[in-house]
Amino acid sequence: QGILGVHMVRAIIDAGSIEAARDAIGEILAIAALIGAAGTREARAHGMVPRYGEATPMLSVKGIMPRQADELIARVNDARGPIAVAVINAMDHVVLSGHPQDLASFAVEVGKEHAHQAQLRADKVRGGRVFDPTLEYLDVTLPFHSPLMEPMASRAASIEPASMIARTMCTPRMPCEWPSSARGAAWATS
């Protein structure tokens, strides 16, 4: 959605007004619809369901470092596909993407780790704050920014005349890394 907005604003600025950009905005929305259809096709090819109980293909996890997320992802057994750190929103907030069943299994691993750390704290083996991230499934039906969508991104990038828009909107993103100065500032203020 953010990428769509960026391209629409660029079209409006380039055209000089919303009215003058009407055709360009229509083209962007048409490409978005095609990408959505291609993404749905790709998800079906992977046997992905849009929901598994309350689980969806994307999970926001607040109160977890990317390294901790990677460690818990590695504990998920018999995953149907890759679980990816799709976005790093903050130093302790990631968004995961993957099969909803796999993300539900990840949530179970989070619960196990919380219980383990809470017990260590209760037994006075360790102090500090107990690991207790907030999990929220995003209201989506596709695992955006996921390796599962790479074949769709390749196909969508061939859409003319706006292949650059299609490529930008589809390509899985690598998580952003915070500069060391920002990490240090966040650590100092926490």
Secondary structure as GFF3:
##gff-version 3
##sequence-region A 1 190
A	DSSP	alpha_helix	2	15	.	.	.	ID=ss1
A	DSSP	alpha_helix	22	45	.	.	.	ID=ss2
A	DSSP	beta_strand	58	62	.	.	.	ID=ss3
A	DSSP	alpha_helix	66	74	.	.	.	ID=ss4
A	DSSP	beta_strand	84	90	.	.	.	ID=ss5
A	DSSP	beta_strand	93	97	.	.	.	ID=ss6
A	DSSP	alpha_helix	100	122	.	.	.	ID=ss7
A	DSSP	beta_strand	134	137	.	.	.	ID=ss8
A	DSSP	three_ten_helix	147	149	.	.	.	ID=ss9
A	DSSP	alpha_helix	150	156	.	.	.	ID=ss10
A	DSSP	alpha_helix	163	170	.	.	.	ID=ss11
A	DSSP	alpha_helix	180	189	.	.	.	ID=ss12
###
